Amino acid sequence: MHPAIGVVVGYILGSIPFAYLAGRLTRGIDLRQHGSGNLGATNVYRTLGWKVAVVVFLFDVLKGALPVLLVLRYGVGPHRDLWAIAAGIAAIAGHAKPIFLLWQGGGKGVATATGVFMALAPVPTLIAVAMWLAVVSISGYVSLGSLLAAVALPIAIALIVGIHTPLFPVSIAITLFVFWSHRANIGRLRRGEEHRFGRKASA
């Protein structure tokens, strides 16, 4: 398989809006019009409950990991690792701008990026996940956990994999993207208005 196919598959898989589908299938609602309006697992949790949120989160992680693993396993030709990274970036882009929703109302990309980097660099990703769990457990802020986990990822990659791997600059780019996608959350954190984990928004 030419690895470019994996990039296309990555974008298509990334574009599958599992949070949107969960809202439609379980409650008959458009999740973009409820809670925070974001198609991510946190808004699913607040609006639809933790069981649905866990399923959505796992599917969002898988759609990031699968295209990367597809290229690594079946891709042929030179620079297969770079193509795998490209497939992962395509999956994140699809999640943020899903073609199936006409490029409107995607998610913030944290779960999908977790799947991408879990396939590319599992140990640094597990460190970032541990950071997320610790921050959310202590502070109750999912957004703060996501931001600090995004910072921890390139640091862990630099220490464990090295700064000369293409993963390092890509991880920095993803960190910047996570901060950009969470700019509204950052504003609410600064104003003390951010929701804490465990409180559901009424639909």
Helices and strands as residue ranges (DSSP letters): H 3-15, H 18-26, G 31-33, H 41-48, H 50-74, H 80-96, G 99-101, H 110-120, H 122-139, H 142-160, H 167-181, H 183-191
